[in-house]
Amino acid sequence: MTFWIPAAAMALLAVLMILLPLWRRDGAAVDHREGALAIFVDQLKEIDAERARGLISPAEAEAAQLEIKRRMLAVGRLKGRGPARTGGAAMLMALAVLVPLLAGGVYVMTGAPGAESLPFAERAEERADTREIVELTERLRERLTSDENGGPTEGWELLAQTYMRMGRFDAAAEALGRIVDREDAHSGHLTQWAEALIAANDGIITAQAGAAIDRALDMDVLNPAASYYKAQWLEQEGRSGEARELLVLRLRQADEAQPWMEVFLRQINRLGSETGAAPVALDDFVVTRGPSAEDVEAAQAMTAEERGDFIRSMVNRLAERLEDEPDDLDGWLQLGRAYGVLGEQARALQAYQAAEGLLEGLAANDPRREVVAAGLAEHGG
């Protein structure tokens, strides 16, 4: 009820602002005609006075009076006419009434007028948690900067990941910049640094970020994140064909299917649509893991029910293996996709949630993060 009272008041005020000028229009037109006639009468009197004083000749006075009388007749004829284009005013009046009513009806059907607002206490708790995270982050930074040995690499990497989650991309790039030239720096550190630099520049790959990507590829030519960002850099430079070829080449270098390949395939097909290249699929590059030839032959002789049980048994074996190997991120992603195909949304969500728990030690630019996020969103996570 507290929502509808101010909403109705504002709607009524808007209606009145539209209708009041329309209601007053006819009266305003009458006043205008009467005012014009009064002016013409005064002008006739002035002409008579000027002719009496000899300021104008009788011929001039008669011509001026005739012109004024002609104008008076023209204005007088307007009295008998109805208001012009009354349909427009009627339409405005109808819309002024109907639009608020229709808007209210649509809101009742699709909105949530009864939804409760978030209690202030809960918002205060969220703000307190945010302040605590900020304080802990700054405390970690102070500890790292005050370390005589420059602070451990893992500490700077953790600090950078925290800054990335907070949206402080410049700070994340600065933190990673402190470790990329160390002896223990690896290709992943370079791609994380490049990602932070790109985010700090609103998605633009600068020369510094490009150099970091090239260094990452020099250290590990099979680093998928480095290949991905290199392709983005080439596309930014207007070399979309080369970008697509780089991604295709990286897929051809893979021995087996990996979750990050889905991201590559989307980019390849997007770039290919711009150049007219034929779309590609995962089977064009690697043989996806599945049942053996004997399993396929046996499945062909099965009934639909037996085939369903057979597929179920394969998924169950994968789930049982993951109970013994819970740190197999790729296995959880495969299980999530399998449950999704079977239409078991709840189990698919559980699999992707298990995969999400394994992302903490993963590089921030690992494509599997995107796969997990897409799986959670698809299955209601």
Secondary structure, 3 states (H helix, E strand, C coil): CCCHHHHHHHHHHHHHHHHHHHHCHHHHHHHHHHHHHHHHHHHHHHHHHHHHCCCCCHHHHHHHHHHHHHHHHHHHHHHHCCCCCHHHHHHHHHHHHHHHHHHHHHHHHHCCCCCCCCCHHHHHHHHHHHHHHHHHHHHHHHHHHHCCCCCCHHHHHHHHHHHHHHCCHHHHHHHHHCCCCCCCCCHHHHHHHHHHHHHHCCCCCCHHHHHHHHHHHHHCCCCHHHHHHHHHHHHHCCCHHHHHHHHHHHHHCCCCCCCCHHHHHHHHHHHHHHHCCCCCCHHHCCCCCCCCHHHHHHHHCCCHHHHHHHHHHHHHHHHHHHHHCCCCHHHHHHHHHHHHHHCCHHHHHHHHHHHHCCCCCCCCCCCHHHHHHHHHHHCCC
